[in-house]
Amino acid sequence: MISDYAWLIPALPAVSALVIMLFGKRFPKHGAEVGIAAVAAAALLAIVTAIEVFGANVAAVAAVEHGDHAARSFLNERALNLTPIGGGFGIEAGIRIDGLAAMMFLLVTFVSLMVQVYSTGYMHGDPRYTYFFMLLSLFTFSMLLLVIGNNLFMVLVGWELVGVCSYLLIGFWWEEKQNSDAAIKAFLTTKFGDIGLVVGIVTLWGMFRTFNIGEIISSVEAGTQAGGAPLETGLLTFALLTLFLGAVGKSAQFPLHTWLPDAMAGPTPVSALIHAATMVTAGIFLIARLYPVFQASPTAMAVIAVIGSITLLMAGLLALVQDDVKRVLAYSTVSQLGYMIAALSFSYTAGIFHLFTHGFFKALLFLGSGSLIHAVHSNNMSDMGGLRKPMPVTFWTFVIGSVALAAIPPFAGFWSKDEVLAGALGGGGYTGNLLLVLGGVGGMITAFYMTRALYLVFAGEYRGHGHPHESPAAMRWPLVVLAVPAALIGFINLPFEFAHPTGFAAWTMFDIEYFEGHPAEFVVWLAGLSTALALLGFVAGRALYRTSPSLAKDPMLNMGPLTMVLENRYYLDNLYTDLIVRTVVRTKLANAAYWLNDHVIDRIVFLAGVGANRLGKATYDYADQKGIDGAVNGLGVSANWSGGLIKFAQSGNVQFYAGALFVGVFVFALLFAVA
Amino acid sequence: MQAVYPLTFAALLFCVGVYGVLARRNAVLVLMSVELMLSAVTINLVTFGQIAGDAVLTGQAFALFVLAIGAAEVGVGLGIILLLYRNRATVNIDDADLMKY
């Protein structure tokens, strides 16, 4: 099976990261070609793997429909047992290839390939060009490691590695303090969520005595814990909520979303790859990975739905007042991540399908914004305007990305967002209705802020400096290539009965019973309503921004107190920095921590150091010098001394030797005679 | 028993040889004393050969071998002594102590 070799998919970028790190600057293209070649090979392998996995899943669905109920969804799990170095924790290095992993391979390797090609143009001439490509390879490896792992421990390792890569890339231009501050903020905020992830993983280990995802899932499905005890639902809910805290941090959900807009301080290709298409979806991936476990806890699912719904609306509103084009996209990303998270509460397929389509069109939009920034040397839309004529490729691809994001049929975002809303409608209950209402309003807001961005950037008169020009070919081609899936990828999951058994839902199913239990449904009034809302947003945006007004006349920035609340991001950042960090952490907590550090921890460390020093000295003096050296010297001295004694036998006098000979013979003769 | 005479003679001759080897300082005389000891052994071989009276005269035959080996040994020994003399201008055996510790 080809999927046996799927471990090569993360291994290739890992090797390329190493090669670029060691020899990157010696290559003619300074390491870029190594990264691109490795990720291109990984992408090919991902395609071949996906064909095998998706084909097997479709075949399984067909078999079930022909009455063969033994058919199962595709799963290829194999592992190296690392018990000798892992202690008694059952740590493995394994791969778990199923539809979800195959889909993530496709997305990550394809977007990474596009972004790396794009970066050869965007980062051209940067003093840390080679380092940049090393980090991109390292990130790709880490993300794929997260995806491929068959146990939560590997997921955690990949999770932290992508966090580190994100930190390094946000602060890539660390000469400006603002950038390194953003990197630290991103790192610490996601780390806060990661504490939850670790607690969740440890709790799950405590319940099931394993990190293996498959074993945890089958345990939960059987309703048992380690040792056959019945499942403690309360503890499971606790574990899942702490896991979800990790997802909240990584996937920028309310209230830990504040780091993602600041993360736009990194180079734009990084924003496209890490902070739009792949890393931020790790939280959604985690929930999808453990979906059967989450299904066992309705409480956790309800929390997920509520948090996701709040996030999608809140972030959508924030996108309205942004001037920085990347920040518009960043808040839009947070909003779409909210859709995915909330969707998972009702429908597995909807969540990951939106993840998949969003990865393409949001990467496209970010790369397009990078192309704009490259042309006008500013992030601000107030410095743009009138760019349609000088930058036609960027314009058209940006439009395709925008309509895909705004969920206008038949572009990709329409199909996935419709799936989300249909899932919420089917799920029902107060959480379902919440998502339905907020998701519908959010869709209108999405269309509105994308229309606003389009008009501010491309319509009217150019307000910046210099003469903008279209970007080089290395940057144009990735835009064109990404525009294809952004427009068309929605057709792989048409919500109709005839397409269902051979579409995306079948490809990526984790369980055939779940698949059969969730047939395709196309709710005409819902799709019509969401399209109408999106069009309403578009019309409103067009009415207000057709003339591409300057910053001072922007209606969104002239709404009095409402603008103020939005511009200050609901004062959440102030809450974190002023109230929590400054008053609590920095004064009381910091002092207490300092005292503890100074008086307890340092003292212990100091005493341990002194003790170690003393012990070492004693060992040196007594054991080494006196014991071992003494024994060695003693052997030498005694050999010398005994040699000095018996050397007198060697007199050199022949007659002495002869005499000794005779005496010896005489003695022996005597002995023989006696015997 | 007539054999007692040659055996006694051989024993005396051997003792003279031993004395010569241990007491003489002149290397040539030491070598000659070794030859005396060899001669004593040869006489013993012939005597015991006669006593045993075997048909192929094993003792007498070995006496001939010993004579031949003795001649070779004297050749080598005199050669060593000659070189010693050339290098040290003396044949005093006490002076040849190169092997001393």
Interface residues (C-beta under 8 A of the other chain):
Chain A: K647 F648 Q650 S651 G652 N653 V654 Q655 A658 G659 F662
Chain B: V18 V21 L22 A23 V30 I93 D94 A96 D97 L98 M99 K100 Y101
